[in-house]
Structure formats: structure tokens, C-alpha cells
Amino acid sequence: MRRSGEWWLTTPVLSLRVDDPVFAGDLDRYAADLADAQQAIAALRSARGGS
């Protein structure tokens, strides 16, 4: 999860802040790619009539 501009790996009992800038950058890119994919799917559904 991203909280206050930092990435955290969380479980129900533990949270660890991601200190590795390379890993954090990978998470940023993954989150951006996922958001792009979700927008593309929403656009396709909208074009097909909202299924």
C-alpha cells in the first residue's frame, strides 16, 4: 500500500516500510501500469455499452 508518499508491505499483523528506492520505483511503475490497464478496460466497457 502507498501511504504518505511511501510504500508499505502489509499483512494483518505487520507493516514494513519499503526502504529500497529501486523496489519502490518498481512498485510505482507497476501501480501506474495497473491504473492504465484499468482505464483501458473501463473505456472498452463503455464503448461496448457498459457490460
Contact map, one row per residue, 1 for C-alpha under 8 A:
111000111100000000000000000000000000000000000000000
111111110000000000000000000000000000000000000000000
111111110000000000000000000000000000000000000000000
011111000000000000000000000000000000000000000000000
011111100000000000000000000000000000000000000000000
011111110000000011000000000000000000000000000000000
111011111000000011000001001000000000000000000000000
111001111100001111000000000000000000000000000000000
100000111110001111000000000000000000000000000000000
100000011111111100000000000000000000000000000000000
000000001111111000000000000000000000000000000000000
000000000111110000000000000000000000000000000000000
000000000111111000000000000000000000000000000000000
000000000111111100000000000000000000000000000000000
000000011110111110000000000000000000000000000000000
000000011100011111000000000000000000000000000000000
000001111000001111100000000000000000000000000000000
000001111000000111111011000000000000000000000000000
000000000000000011111001000000000000000000000000000
000000000000000001111111000000000000000000000000000
000000000000000001111111100000000000000000000000000
000000000000000000011111110000000000000000000000000
000000000000000001011111111000000000000000000000000
000000100000000001111111111100000000000000000000000
000000000000000000001111111110000000000000000000000
000000000000000000000111111111000000000000000000000
000000100000000000000011111111100000000000000000000
000000000000000000000001111111110000000000000000000
000000000000000000000000111111111000000000000000000
000000000000000000000000011111111100000000000000000
000000000000000000000000001111111110000000000000000
000000000000000000000000000111111111000000000000000
000000000000000000000000000011111111100000000000000
000000000000000000000000000001111111110000000000000
000000000000000000000000000000111111111000000000000
000000000000000000000000000000011111111100000000000
000000000000000000000000000000001111111110000000000
000000000000000000000000000000000111111111000000000
000000000000000000000000000000000011111111100000000
000000000000000000000000000000000001111111110000000
000000000000000000000000000000000000111111111000000
000000000000000000000000000000000000011111111100000
000000000000000000000000000000000000001111111110000
000000000000000000000000000000000000000111111111000
000000000000000000000000000000000000000011111111111
000000000000000000000000000000000000000001111111111
000000000000000000000000000000000000000000111111110
000000000000000000000000000000000000000000011111111
000000000000000000000000000000000000000000001111111
000000000000000000000000000000000000000000001111111
000000000000000000000000000000000000000000001101111
